[in-house]
Amino acid sequence: MFDLGIVHTDVHRPDPEHVAALDRFDVPTIHEAMGRVGLMRPYIRPVYPSARVCGPAVTVLLQPGDNWMLHVAAEQVREGDVVVAGCTTESEDGFFGELLATSMRAQGAKGLVIDGGCRDTTQLEDMDFPVFARAINSKGTIKATLGSVNVPVVCANALIHPGDVVVADHDGVVVVPKDRVASVARAAQDRVDREESKRGKFRDGTLGLDLYSMREPLEAAGLKYID
């Protein structure tokens, strides 16, 4: 059961240098480096094409059609944070727009990931405030029902704790537990280095069939070539 009406003000955030190291990599690389876990459902999409964000999460639990707790969350934002909002049930109302983005940016927020709707997308692109949302929806919301801030939330089927690092780009959104940020950054760099080696071999004409030793298992599975 979710705790409602609670704001935790003491959030442990990972070392900024470790967050910066993770910020060098794209979402697919981080997801693979972490063991193919941590992805949000792919319906969370950037509200403009160039949106990208990486930072520790300030988490928000919203009630459907009510953005009250986003205003509460703005007070808890620290420089470099990403606000991550889940909802107690599915809702695609326009919880967030340019005014809230202006407020959150003034507190140091780098962006927002929300399992709900967003509006004012042209203005958000103009101010380059990255938002990743379930929907784009002009329908407004009320301010009447308590949720919570900085509690564990589920956003697009991913569990996020306050301080976990969220990375979002045009390929999706991935969540890295705060105690794994440094090790995942190292694993991501290792993966990038391996891929560069493979890339060179592919450029030289090597086939994946040979690079990945696929021929024997394909033959064992019954694959036949017919002239």
N, CA, C and O of each residue as an XYZ file, in Angstrom:
908
protein
N       0.845     -1.195      0.000
C       0.000      0.000      0.000
C       0.881      1.246      0.000
O       1.865      1.322      0.735
N       0.517      2.216     -0.829
C       1.285      3.450     -0.882
C       1.031      4.289      0.362
O      -0.084      4.336      0.882
N       2.082      4.947      0.827
C       1.939      5.945      1.878
C       1.554      7.269      1.232
O       2.239      7.743      0.325
N       0.469      7.864      1.693
C      -0.009      9.119      1.131
C       0.186     10.246      2.131
O       0.167     10.035      3.343
N       0.372     11.447      1.600
C       0.520     12.618      2.453
C       1.864     12.708      3.138
O       1.969     13.255      4.236
N       2.917     12.166      2.489
C       4.251     12.140      3.080
C       5.249     12.793      2.129
O       5.222     12.552      0.922
N       6.130     13.623      2.689
C       7.247     14.197      1.937
C       8.527     13.887      2.696
O       8.724     14.373      3.809
N       9.389     13.091      2.107
C      10.697     12.828      2.691
C      11.665     13.891      2.177
O      11.821     14.062      0.968
N      12.306     14.597      3.089
C      13.171     15.712      2.700
C      14.645     15.332      2.644
O      15.450     16.079      2.089
N      15.011     14.189      3.205
C      16.417     13.758      3.250
C      16.624     12.640      2.236
O      16.310     11.482      2.511
N      17.147     12.982      1.077
C      17.357     12.016      0.000
C      18.847     11.810     -0.209
O      19.602     12.768     -0.378
N      19.264     10.545     -0.195
C      20.669     10.233     -0.500
C      20.836     10.183     -2.011
O      20.201      9.377     -2.691
N      21.696     11.051     -2.527
C      21.976     11.088     -3.951
C      23.376     10.543     -4.204
O      24.268     10.723     -3.375
N      23.580      9.876     -5.344
C      24.914      9.351     -5.638
C      25.910     10.463     -5.921
O      25.525     11.611     -6.144
N      27.184     10.120     -5.909
C      28.264     11.063     -6.186
C      28.031     11.712     -7.559
O      27.849     10.996     -8.544
N      28.033     13.051     -7.646
C      27.819     13.715     -8.940
C      28.796     13.278    -10.016
O      28.442     13.251    -11.195
N      30.037     12.931     -9.629
C      31.001     12.472    -10.632
C      30.576     11.145    -11.238
O      30.793     10.904    -12.426
N      29.971     10.283    -10.428
C      29.481      9.006    -10.945
C      28.285      9.220    -11.864
O      28.146      8.540    -12.880
N      27.423     10.167    -11.503
C      26.282     10.495    -12.365
C      26.782     11.043    -13.693
O      26.272     10.671    -14.750
N      27.770     11.919    -13.648
C      28.333     12.492    -14.873
C      28.955     11.403    -15.749
O      28.856     11.462    -16.974
N      29.595     10.411    -15.127
C      30.173      9.301    -15.890
C      29.083      8.518    -16.606
O      29.257      8.118    -17.757
N      27.963      8.298    -15.931
C      26.845      7.570    -16.538
C      26.212      8.369    -17.668
O      25.701      7.798    -18.631
N      26.249      9.685    -17.550
C      25.603     10.570    -18.523
C      26.248     10.481    -19.901
O      25.686     10.987    -20.872
N      27.405      9.854    -20.007
C      28.085      9.742    -21.304
C      27.459      8.680    -22.206
O      27.768      8.619    -23.396
N      26.586      7.846    -21.652
C      26.110      6.679    -22.391
C      24.621      6.788    -22.708
O      23.862      7.455    -22.005
N      24.221      6.108    -23.796
C      22.811      6.121    -24.171
C      22.052      5.047    -23.405
O      22.641      4.198    -22.735
N      20.738      5.106    -23.520
C      19.880      4.206    -22.739
C      20.096      2.737    -23.109
O      20.203      1.912    -22.201
N      20.167      2.361    -24.406
C      20.395      0.942    -24.694
C      21.696      0.410    -24.102
O      21.735     -0.717    -23.607
N      22.758      1.206    -24.147
C      24.046      0.763    -23.593
C      23.938      0.541    -22.089
O      24.430     -0.464    -21.576
N      23.305      1.460    -21.383
C      23.159      1.325    -19.930
C      22.297      0.118    -19.590
O      22.633     -0.657    -18.694
N      21.196     -0.043    -20.297
C      20.296     -1.183    -20.077
C      21.036     -2.507    -20.250
O      20.911     -3.403    -19.416
N      21.804     -2.631    -21.329
C      22.549     -3.868    -21.570
C      23.653     -4.057    -20.536
O      23.866     -5.165    -20.044
N      24.356     -2.972    -20.207
C      25.455     -3.065    -19.244
C      24.970     -3.463    -17.865
O      25.720     -4.046    -17.083
N      23.721     -3.152    -17.561
C      23.169     -3.440    -16.241
C      22.569     -4.842    -16.163
O      22.043     -5.245    -15.125
N      22.655     -5.585    -17.277
C      22.090     -6.935    -17.280
C      20.716     -6.997    -17.899
O      19.933     -7.894    -17.586
N      20.406     -6.042    -18.785
C      19.133     -5.978    -19.506
C      17.954     -5.801    -18.561
O      16.916     -6.443    -18.718
N      18.124     -4.931    -17.587
C      17.051     -4.594    -16.660
C      16.938     -3.076    -16.573
O      17.774     -2.348    -17.107
N      15.885     -2.606    -15.889
C      15.767     -1.195    -15.549
C      14.979     -0.333    -16.503
O      14.790      0.854    -16.238
N      14.510     -0.893    -17.610
C      13.793     -0.071    -18.579
C      12.362      0.222    -18.139
O      11.681     -0.641    -17.585
N      11.923      1.439    -18.390
C      10.500      1.749    -18.317
C       9.812      1.230    -19.578
O      10.455      0.990    -20.599
N       8.499      1.064    -19.487
C       7.738      0.643    -20.657
C       7.935      1.650    -21.790
O       8.053      2.847    -21.530
N       7.971      1.190    -23.035
C       8.317      2.081    -24.150
C       7.257      3.107    -24.516
O       7.475      3.912    -25.421
N       6.115      3.099    -23.835
C       5.152      4.155    -24.140
C       5.567      5.504    -23.543
O       4.977      6.528    -23.886
N       6.557      5.526    -22.667
C       7.085      6.806    -22.185
C       8.006      7.371    -23.265
O       9.051      6.793    -23.564
N       7.611      8.508    -23.849
C       8.318      9.056    -24.989
C       8.697     10.514    -24.743
O       8.026     11.200    -23.973
N       9.766     10.999    -25.387
C      10.116     12.415    -25.268
C       9.051     13.278    -25.933
O       8.505     12.904    -26.971
N       8.754     14.431    -25.338
C       7.731     15.304    -25.911
C       8.306     16.173    -27.029
O       7.554     16.841    -27.739
N       9.631     16.172    -27.192
C      10.249     16.743    -28.398
C      11.484     15.902    -28.718
O      12.078     15.321    -27.810
N      11.883     15.826    -29.992
C      12.829     14.789    -30.424
C      14.198     14.828    -29.766
O      14.779     13.770    -29.524
N      14.734     15.999    -29.467
C      16.101     16.080    -28.954
C      16.195     15.971    -27.436
O      17.283     16.114    -26.879
N      15.083     15.721    -26.761
C      15.086     15.663    -25.298
C      16.016     14.557    -24.804
O      16.014     13.442    -25.327
N      16.798     14.886    -23.801
C      17.669     13.913    -23.136
C      17.946     14.396    -21.732
O      18.122     15.595    -21.515
N      17.991     13.470    -20.755
C      18.218     13.886    -19.383
C      18.846     12.746    -18.601
O      18.605     11.573    -18.886
N      19.661     13.106    -17.605
C      20.270     12.140    -16.699
C      20.430     12.816    -15.349
O      20.985     13.911    -15.264
N      19.947     12.172    -14.294
C      20.123     12.742    -12.971
C      19.421     11.934    -11.899
O      18.622     11.049    -12.206
N      19.716     12.234    -10.637
C      19.053     11.551     -9.517
C      17.573     11.904     -9.462
O      17.169     13.014     -9.808
N      16.783     10.949     -9.025
C      15.331     11.114     -9.037
C      14.808     11.744     -7.757
O      15.156     11.328     -6.652
N      13.963     12.758     -7.929
C      13.007     13.173     -6.905
C      11.685     12.533     -7.314
O      11.141     12.864     -8.367
N      11.167     11.633     -6.507
C      10.005     10.851     -6.912
C       8.713     11.494     -6.408
O       8.671     12.132     -5.356
N       7.666     11.297     -7.203
C       6.355     11.872     -6.885
C       5.289     10.815     -7.131
O       5.283     10.159     -8.173
N       4.399     10.657     -6.181
C       3.226      9.817     -6.362
C       2.019     10.729     -6.540
O       1.623     11.440     -5.617
N       1.439     10.701     -7.738
C       0.306     11.555     -8.079
C      -1.007     10.805     -7.952
O      -1.059      9.576     -8.013
N      -2.066     11.582     -7.774
C      -3.415     11.057     -7.916
C      -3.915     11.388     -9.325
O      -3.500     12.396     -9.897
N      -4.797     10.559     -9.894
C      -5.237     10.798    -11.268
C      -5.896     12.171    -11.417
O      -6.746     12.563    -10.617
N      -5.480     12.888    -12.461
C      -6.075     14.183    -12.752
C      -5.742     15.271    -11.756
O      -6.446     16.279    -11.689
N      -4.676     15.091    -10.974
C      -4.342     16.036     -9.905
C      -2.822     16.239     -9.870
O      -2.074     15.283     -9.664
N      -2.366     17.479    -10.069
C      -0.917     17.730    -10.107
C      -0.403     18.455     -8.861
O       0.688     19.023     -8.880
N      -1.173     18.436     -7.798
C      -0.804     19.136     -6.567
C       0.594     18.767     -6.109
O       1.380     19.634     -5.726
N       0.906     17.459     -6.149
C       2.167     16.993     -5.572
C       3.376     17.362     -6.434
O       4.504     17.337     -5.942
N       3.169     17.697     -7.690
C       4.290     18.208     -8.477
C       4.754     19.560     -7.950
O       5.948     19.858     -7.964
N       3.828     20.364     -7.493
C       4.201     21.643     -6.877
C       4.923     21.412     -5.551
O       5.866     22.129     -5.215
N       4.473     20.410     -4.806
C       5.161     20.069     -3.562
C       6.574     19.562     -3.866
O       7.526     19.884     -3.154
N       6.696     18.775     -4.917
C       8.000     18.208     -5.273
C       9.003     19.277     -5.667
O      10.200     19.121     -5.427
N       8.529     20.363     -6.271
C       9.447     21.414     -6.714
C      10.304     21.927     -5.561
O      11.459     22.305     -5.763
N       9.743     21.940     -4.356
C      10.488     22.426     -3.193
C      11.621     21.481     -2.807
O      12.589     21.898     -2.172
N      11.502     20.200     -3.193
C      12.491     19.196     -2.803
C      13.592     19.016     -3.843
O      14.536     18.259     -3.615
N      13.486     19.694     -4.972
C      14.465     19.553     -6.048
C      15.781     20.209     -5.655
O      15.807     21.293     -5.073
N      16.871     19.529     -5.986
C      18.211     20.077     -5.840
C      18.864     20.117     -7.234
O      18.408     19.449     -8.162
N      19.910     20.892     -7.358
C      20.552     21.067     -8.659
C      20.918     19.726     -9.284
O      21.608     18.909     -8.675
N      20.440     19.511    -10.517
C      20.763     18.300    -11.253
C      19.762     17.181    -11.134
O      19.935     16.142    -11.772
N      18.711     17.350    -10.334
C      17.716     16.300    -10.145
C      16.805     16.154    -11.359
O      16.648     17.077    -12.158
N      16.213     14.974    -11.472
C      15.156     14.698    -12.439
C      13.914     14.301    -11.642
O      13.975     13.400    -10.805
N      12.810     14.957    -11.893
C      11.556     14.612    -11.226
C      10.945     13.419    -11.947
O      10.806     13.427    -13.170
N      10.580     12.391    -11.180
C       9.989     11.173    -11.738
C       8.641     10.952    -11.060
O       8.565     10.771     -9.844
N       7.584     10.969    -11.861
C       6.228     10.931    -11.309
C       5.465      9.709    -11.792
O       5.309      9.485    -12.993
N       4.993      8.922    -10.830
C       4.053      7.854    -11.105
C       2.682      8.259    -10.600
O       2.531      9.302     -9.964
N       1.684      7.437    -10.883
C       0.304      7.763    -10.503
C      -0.321      6.550     -9.836
O       0.052      5.412    -10.119
N      -1.278      6.801     -8.945
C      -1.920      5.700     -8.237
C      -2.751      4.822     -9.161
O      -3.040      3.671     -8.834
N      -3.136      5.358    -10.311
C      -3.793      4.578    -11.347
C      -3.565      5.278    -12.671
O      -3.113      6.423    -12.688
N      -3.863      4.628    -13.772
C      -3.570      5.207    -15.074
C      -4.297      6.529    -15.283
O      -5.491      6.655    -15.008
N      -3.545      7.514    -15.778
C      -4.131      8.821    -16.077
C      -3.274      9.503    -17.134
O      -2.050      9.553    -17.016
N      -3.919     10.023    -18.157
C      -3.209     10.709    -19.234
C      -3.514     12.202    -19.265
O      -3.240     12.865    -20.266
N      -4.073     12.735    -18.196
C      -4.338     14.168    -18.138
C      -3.032     14.956    -18.209
O      -1.958     14.425    -17.929
N      -3.139     16.226    -18.587
C      -1.963     17.075    -18.737
C      -1.479     17.612    -17.405
O      -1.772     18.753    -17.048
N      -0.741     16.798    -16.668
C      -0.267     17.161    -15.329
C       0.755     18.300    -15.352
O       0.893     19.029    -14.369
N       1.466     18.454    -16.464
C       2.684     19.266    -16.462
C       2.741     20.134    -17.708
O       2.372     19.712    -18.804
N       3.219     21.374    -17.505
C       3.387     22.279    -18.625
C       4.489     23.283    -18.368
O       5.325     23.104    -17.482
N       4.475     24.344    -19.161
C       5.573     25.309    -19.163
C       5.747     26.019    -17.829
O       6.878     26.271    -17.413
N       4.650     26.348    -17.147
C       4.786     27.069    -15.879
C       5.474     26.215    -14.819
O       6.368     26.693    -14.120
N       5.064     24.956    -14.699
C       5.727     24.078    -13.733
C       7.181     23.831    -14.138
O       8.051     23.729    -13.274
N       7.448     23.735    -15.424
C       8.832     23.567    -15.873
C       9.680     24.763    -15.467
O      10.824     24.610    -15.039
N       9.108     25.957    -15.604
C       9.830     27.165    -15.213
C      10.140     27.150    -13.723
O      11.240     27.508    -13.301
N       9.160     26.734    -12.934
C       9.347     26.661    -11.486
C      10.412     25.631    -11.117
O      11.297     25.904    -10.307
N      10.318     24.446    -11.719
C      11.274     23.388    -11.378
C      12.686     23.723    -11.834
O      13.657     23.437    -11.134
N      12.797     24.332    -13.012
C      14.131     24.721    -13.477
C      14.773     25.729    -12.528
O      15.978     25.670    -12.283
N      13.987     26.639    -12.001
C      14.522     27.630    -11.068
C      15.080     26.971     -9.813
O      15.956     27.534     -9.156
N      14.581     25.785     -9.475
C      15.080     25.055     -8.315
C      16.241     24.124     -8.669
O      16.854     23.534     -7.780
N      16.545     23.990     -9.960
C      17.671     23.166    -10.378
C      17.322     21.887    -11.100
O      18.214     21.111    -11.440
N      16.033     21.646    -11.346
C      15.641     20.405    -12.022
C      16.146     20.375    -13.454
O      16.135     21.390    -14.149
N      16.594     19.191    -13.892
C      17.062     19.009    -15.265
C      15.959     18.531    -16.188
O      16.070     18.692    -17.403
N      14.882     17.940    -15.642
C      13.827     17.433    -16.496
C      12.815     16.635    -15.706
O      12.856     16.584    -14.476
N      11.894     16.006    -16.446
C      10.786     15.262    -15.847
C      10.528     13.991    -16.630
O      10.582     13.979    -17.860
N      10.244     12.913    -15.897
C       9.708     11.682    -16.466
C       8.385     11.432    -15.764
O       8.339     11.382    -14.535
N       7.299     11.272    -16.529
C       5.984     11.172    -15.912
C       5.120     10.121    -16.598
O       4.986     10.111    -17.822
N       4.540      9.245    -15.797
C       3.599      8.252    -16.311
C       2.212      8.894    -16.345
O       1.280      8.472    -15.660
N       2.123      9.923    -17.167
C       0.903     10.708    -17.303
C       1.088     11.661    -18.466
O       2.032     11.531    -19.246
N       0.179     12.622    -18.577
C       0.214     13.518    -19.715
C       1.000     14.792    -19.467
O       1.258     15.183    -18.328
N       1.374     15.429    -20.574
C       2.114     16.681    -20.559
C       1.540     17.582    -21.644
O       1.045     17.095    -22.661
N       1.604     18.893    -21.433
C       1.162     19.841    -22.453
C       2.194     20.970    -22.582
O       3.242     20.930    -21.938
N       1.898     21.959    -23.400
C       2.822     23.076    -23.661
C       4.128     22.572    -24.268
O       5.206     23.053    -23.917
N       4.034     21.624    -25.160
C       5.242     20.972    -25.651
C       6.117     21.908    -26.492
O       7.343     21.797    -26.464
N       5.505     22.815    -27.230
C       6.312     23.763    -28.004
C       7.139     24.645    -27.079
O       8.323     24.877    -27.323
N       6.511     25.132    -26.023
C       7.227     25.965    -25.052
C       8.322     25.174    -24.349
O       9.410     25.697    -24.109
N       8.043     23.920    -24.019
C       9.055     23.089    -23.364
C      10.260     22.870    -24.276
O      11.402     22.866    -23.816
N       9.999     22.688    -25.564
C      11.107     22.541    -26.505
C      11.882     23.850    -26.630
O      13.112     23.843    -26.681
N      11.160     24.976    -26.681
C      11.828     26.268    -26.797
C      12.762     26.536    -25.613
O      13.843     27.100    -25.777
N      12.325     26.118    -24.409
C      13.161     26.338    -23.233
C      14.104     25.162    -22.966
O      14.887     25.182    -22.017
N      14.014     24.141    -23.817
C      14.843     22.936    -23.714
C      14.761     22.330    -22.320
O      15.773     22.088    -21.662
N      13.517     22.092    -21.889
C      13.283     21.385    -20.633
C      12.799     19.987    -21.000
O      11.652     19.823    -21.418
N      13.662     18.966    -20.851
C      13.300     17.626    -21.319
C      12.178     17.009    -20.496
O      12.248     16.961    -19.268
N      11.151     16.543    -21.180
C      10.055     15.831    -20.539
C       9.812     14.538    -21.307
O       9.764     14.525    -22.537
N       9.661     13.465    -20.563
C       9.315     12.157    -21.110
C       7.993     11.757    -20.478
O       7.889     11.672    -19.255
N       6.975     11.508    -21.309
C       5.619     11.381    -20.792
C       4.872     10.219    -21.444
O       5.248      9.716    -22.503
N       3.817      9.825    -20.775
C       2.931      8.794    -21.291
C       2.109      9.307    -22.464
O       1.799      8.557    -23.390
N       1.758     10.588    -22.422
C       0.876     11.158    -23.434
C       1.098     12.657    -23.526
O       1.609     13.281    -22.596
N       0.712     13.220    -24.646
C       0.589     14.663    -24.786
C      -0.900     14.976    -24.757
O      -1.664     14.485    -25.587
N      -1.303     15.794    -23.798
C      -2.732     15.993    -23.561
C      -2.969     17.391    -23.009
O      -2.370     17.779    -22.006
N      -3.831     18.135    -23.656
C      -4.125     19.504    -23.219
C      -5.036     19.567    -21.999
O      -5.171     20.623    -21.381
N      -5.660     18.450    -21.647
C      -6.600     18.457    -20.527
C      -5.898     18.821    -19.227
O      -4.887     18.217    -18.869
N      -6.440     19.816    -18.519
C      -5.832     20.275    -17.278
C      -6.144     19.385    -16.094
O      -6.917     18.433    -16.200
N      -5.532     19.708    -14.958
C      -5.717     18.931    -13.735
C      -6.123     19.850    -12.585
O      -6.068     21.075    -12.698
N      -6.527     19.237    -11.486
C      -6.903     19.973    -10.286
C      -5.795     19.853     -9.250
O      -4.783     19.189     -9.473
N      -6.004     20.504     -8.119
C      -5.067     20.448     -6.996
C      -5.897     20.223     -5.740
O      -6.312     21.174     -5.077
N      -6.138     18.942     -5.418
C      -7.083     18.660     -4.344
C      -6.762     17.425     -3.517
O      -7.261     17.299     -2.399
N      -5.948     16.510     -4.028
C      -5.787     15.214     -3.376
C      -4.315     14.941     -3.087
O      -3.457     15.117     -3.952
N      -4.039     14.510     -1.864
C      -2.655     14.248     -1.476
C      -2.097     12.991     -2.126
O      -2.763     11.958     -2.203
N      -0.880     13.103     -2.584
C      -0.044     11.960     -2.911
C       1.151     12.018     -1.979
O       1.007     12.321     -0.794
N       2.343     11.727     -2.516
C       3.549     11.796     -1.692
C       4.744     12.187     -2.546
O       4.694     12.136     -3.775
N       5.819     12.579     -1.872
C       7.056     12.957     -2.536
C       8.219     12.226     -1.863
O       8.290     12.112     -0.639
N       9.118     11.742     -2.703
C      10.302     11.008     -2.257
C       9.951      9.741     -1.475
O      10.489      9.457     -0.405
N       9.015      8.998     -2.074
C       8.723      7.629     -1.659
C       8.994      6.742     -2.875
O       9.030      7.251     -3.995
N       9.186      5.437     -2.690
C       9.323      4.570     -3.863
C       8.058      4.634     -4.717
O       6.946      4.553     -4.195
N       8.230      4.778     -6.024
C       7.087      4.821     -6.924
C       7.320      3.872     -8.093
O       8.454      3.524     -8.421
N       6.233      3.469     -8.703
C       6.293      2.698     -9.940
C       5.909      3.638    -11.076
O       4.827      4.225    -11.075
N       6.809      3.769    -12.041
C       6.577      4.620    -13.205
C       6.770      3.767    -14.453
O       7.878      3.312    -14.737
N       5.693      3.555    -15.193
C       5.766      2.742    -16.418
C       6.399      1.385    -16.150
O       7.273      0.936    -16.892
N       5.951      0.741    -15.085
C       6.370     -0.607    -14.679
C       7.783     -0.686    -14.111
O       8.275     -1.786    -13.856
N       8.438      0.434    -13.910
C       9.769      0.431    -13.299
C       9.676      0.991    -11.883
O       9.005      1.996    -11.649
N      10.352      0.333    -10.941
C      10.383      0.796     -9.562
C      11.531      1.780     -9.389
O      12.674      1.475     -9.728
N      11.225      2.959     -8.862
C      12.229      3.998     -8.656
C      12.215      4.432     -7.208
O      11.161      4.752     -6.659
N      13.386      4.445     -6.586
C      13.550      4.990     -5.251
C      14.153      6.391     -5.355
O      14.890      6.678     -6.298
N      13.848      7.254     -4.403
C      14.479      8.584     -4.420
C      16.000      8.457     -4.472
O      16.592      7.689     -3.714
N      16.622      9.212     -5.369
C      18.069      9.175     -5.511
C      18.580      8.220     -6.566
O      19.730      8.337     -6.989
N      17.747      7.261     -7.013
C      18.144      6.443     -8.150
C      18.376      7.355     -9.353
O      17.762      8.417     -9.456
N      19.252      6.946    -10.251
C      19.550      7.784    -11.410
C      18.704      7.350    -12.595
O      18.628      6.169    -12.932
N      18.075      8.327    -13.212
C      17.239      8.099    -14.387
C      17.949      8.679    -15.603
O      18.389      9.829    -15.590
N      18.055      7.871    -16.651
C      18.617      8.327    -17.920
C      17.537      8.143    -18.982
O      16.961      7.063    -19.112
N      17.268      9.203    -19.738
C      16.223      9.145    -20.752
C      16.718      9.797    -22.029
O      17.319     10.871    -22.002
N      16.458      9.128    -23.156
C      16.773      9.707    -24.460
C      15.764      9.197    -25.471
O      14.736      8.640    -25.086
N      16.037      9.376    -26.761
C      15.061      9.013    -27.791
C      14.803      7.513    -27.856
O      13.843      7.090    -28.501
N      15.641      6.687    -27.202
C      15.442      5.245    -27.199
C      14.669      4.737    -25.988
O      14.335      3.553    -25.931
N      14.376      5.600    -25.019
C      13.622      5.155    -23.858
C      14.130      5.731    -22.561
O      14.855      6.726    -22.543
N      13.733      5.083    -21.457
C      14.098      5.540    -20.117
C      14.588      4.331    -19.322
O      13.954      3.276    -19.321
N      15.729      4.501    -18.646
C      16.276      3.428    -17.821
C      16.569      3.973    -16.426
O      16.967      5.127    -16.263
N      16.365      3.121    -15.429
C      16.585      3.476    -14.034
C      17.771      2.689    -13.496
O      17.813      1.463    -13.602
N      18.739      3.404    -12.912
C      19.923      2.771    -12.329
C      19.875      2.965    -10.819
O      19.870      4.104    -10.351
N      19.838      1.878    -10.041
C      19.831      2.032     -8.586
C      21.008      2.882     -8.116
O      22.110      2.785     -8.657
N      20.767      3.710     -7.107
C      21.786      4.685     -6.706
C      23.077      4.044     -6.219
O      24.138      4.660     -6.314
N      23.011      2.818     -5.697
C      24.234      2.170     -5.224
C      24.972      1.426     -6.336
O      25.993      0.788     -6.082
N      24.462      1.504     -7.570
C      25.111      0.818     -8.692
C      25.591      1.775     -9.771
O      26.067      1.335    -10.817
N      25.475      3.066     -9.535
C      25.757      4.037    -10.591
C      27.190      3.925    -11.094
O      27.415      3.873    -12.303
N      28.164      3.886    -10.183
C      29.566      3.832    -10.591
C      29.871      2.532    -11.332
O      30.548      2.560    -12.360
N      29.387      1.396    -10.833
C      29.708      0.116    -11.467
C      29.026     -0.005    -12.826
O      29.594     -0.583    -13.753
N      27.817      0.532    -12.955
C      27.134      0.478    -14.251
C      27.838      1.375    -15.269
O      27.930      1.022    -16.445
N      28.336      2.532    -14.827
C      29.097      3.396    -15.741
C      30.337      2.682    -16.252
O      30.668      2.783    -17.433
N      31.029      1.958    -15.373
C      32.217      1.205    -15.806
C      31.830      0.097    -16.790
O      32.498     -0.110    -17.803
N      30.749     -0.603    -16.477
C      30.306     -1.680    -17.366
C      29.859     -1.125    -18.710
O      30.066     -1.763    -19.743
N      29.249      0.054    -18.709
C      28.841      0.682    -19.965
C      30.042      1.042    -20.818
O      30.017      0.865    -22.036
N      31.102      1.551    -20.182
C      32.317      1.874    -20.930
C      32.947      0.611    -21.518
O      33.419      0.620    -22.655
N      32.952     -0.462    -20.750
C      33.476     -1.730    -21.264
C      32.681     -2.180    -22.482
O      33.251     -2.662    -23.461
N      31.371     -2.022    -22.418
C      30.524     -2.429    -23.545
C      30.806     -1.575    -24.773
O      30.903     -2.094    -25.884
N      30.937     -0.270    -24.577
C      31.252      0.622    -25.693
C      32.570      0.220    -26.344
O      32.672      0.201    -27.570
N      33.576     -0.100    -25.540
C      34.875     -0.505    -26.075
C      34.753     -1.794    -26.889
O      35.343     -1.906    -27.963
N      33.990     -2.770    -26.381
C      33.801     -4.022    -27.123
C      33.066     -3.775    -28.437
O      33.406     -4.358    -29.467
N      32.067     -2.915    -28.393
C      31.298     -2.642    -29.604
C      32.155     -1.938    -30.656
O      31.975     -2.166    -31.853
N      33.072     -1.097    -30.228
C      33.942     -0.426    -31.196
C      34.824     -1.444    -31.921
O      35.069     -1.321    -33.121
N      35.292     -2.441    -31.187
C      36.073     -3.498    -31.815
C      35.229     -4.254    -32.841
O      35.686     -4.523    -33.952
N      34.010     -4.588    -32.468
C      33.120     -5.305    -33.402
C      32.781     -4.427    -34.603
O      32.703     -4.913    -35.731
N      32.583     -3.154    -34.361
C      32.229     -2.234    -35.444
C      33.312     -2.226    -36.523
O      33.016     -2.224    -37.718
N      34.566     -2.222    -36.080
C      35.658     -2.261    -37.029
C      35.648     -3.538    -37.862
O      35.902     -3.499    -39.066
N      35.358     -4.663    -37.228
C      35.311     -5.933    -37.958
C      34.159     -5.957    -38.955
O      34.312     -6.461    -40.068
N      33.009     -5.417    -38.563
C      31.885     -5.351    -39.494
C      32.222     -4.465    -40.687
O      31.862     -4.785    -41.820
N      32.917     -3.343    -40.437
C      33.314     -2.463    -41.547
C      34.236     -3.190    -42.524
O      34.207     -2.937    -43.728
N      35.049     -4.090    -41.988
C      35.986     -4.840    -42.830
C      35.324     -6.001    -43.562
O      35.972     -6.698    -44.343
N      34.032     -6.209    -43.309
C      33.298     -7.234    -44.047
C      33.003     -8.503    -43.285
O      32.344     -9.394    -43.821
N      33.463     -8.617    -42.058
C      33.147     -9.809    -41.263
C      31.640     -9.866    -41.014
O      31.014     -8.857    -40.691
N      31.072    -11.055    -41.169
C      29.646    -11.248    -40.910
C      29.401    -11.608    -39.451
O      30.243    -12.227    -38.799
N      28.230    -11.209    -38.948
C      27.839    -11.610    -37.600
C      27.799    -13.120    -37.452
O      28.059    -13.648    -36.370
N      27.473    -13.821    -38.539
C      27.470    -15.282    -38.495
C      28.807    -15.836    -38.035
O      28.858    -16.834    -37.316
N      29.883    -15.191    -38.447
C      31.221    -15.664    -38.088
C      31.737    -15.013    -36.809
O      32.367    -15.670    -35.980
N      31.468    -13.720    -36.654
C      31.951    -13.024    -35.464
C      31.358    -13.630    -34.196
O      32.029    -13.736    -33.169
N      30.087    -14.025    -34.286
C      29.398    -14.577    -33.120
C      29.326    -16.102    -33.144
O      28.602    -16.701    -32.348
N      30.076    -16.735    -34.056
C      30.132    -18.211    -34.141
C      28.731    -18.813    -34.199
O      28.376    -19.686    -33.407
N      27.950    -18.328    -35.151
C      26.559    -18.764    -35.269
C      26.370    -19.966    -36.184
O      25.333    -20.626    -36.122
N      27.334    -20.260    -37.020
C      27.079    -21.249    -38.074
C      26.773    -22.641    -37.520
O      25.810    -23.277    -37.950
N      27.572    -23.114    -36.582
C      27.340    -24.458    -36.047
C      26.000    -24.581    -35.325
O      25.257    -25.526    -35.592
N      25.661    -23.648    -34.413
C      24.352    -23.792    -33.779
C      23.187    -23.652    -34.760
O      22.146    -24.278    -34.562
N      23.340    -22.842    -35.816
C      22.286    -22.754    -36.825
C      22.126    -24.080    -37.560
O      21.009    -24.526    -37.821
N      23.265    -24.708    -37.894
C      23.203    -26.008    -38.556
C      22.575    -27.052    -37.650
O      21.767    -27.869    -38.094
N      22.955    -27.021    -36.360
C      22.382    -27.968    -35.406
C      20.883    -27.763    -35.236
O      20.149    -28.711    -34.955
N      20.432    -26.531    -35.406
C      19.004    -26.245    -35.286
C      18.227    -26.631    -36.537
O      16.997    -26.607    -36.542
N      18.958    -26.992    -37.615
C      18.279    -27.465    -38.818
C      18.257    -26.495    -39.979
O      17.560    -26.741    -40.963
N      19.008    -25.381    -39.895
C      19.033    -24.433    -40.993
C      19.720    -25.034    -42.207
O      20.814    -25.587    -42.101
N      19.063    -24.920    -43.379
C      19.619    -25.473    -44.611
C      19.697    -24.375    -45.668
O      18.801    -23.538    -45.777
N      20.777    -24.391    -46.441
C      20.956    -23.495    -47.578
C      20.612    -24.275    -48.854
O      21.105    -25.386    -49.050
N      19.781    -23.706    -49.708
C      19.353    -24.386    -50.939
C      19.714    -23.512    -52.131
O      19.338    -22.341    -52.187
N      20.457    -24.096    -53.102
C      20.828    -23.370    -54.321
C      19.610    -23.233    -55.238
O      19.713    -22.651    -56.318
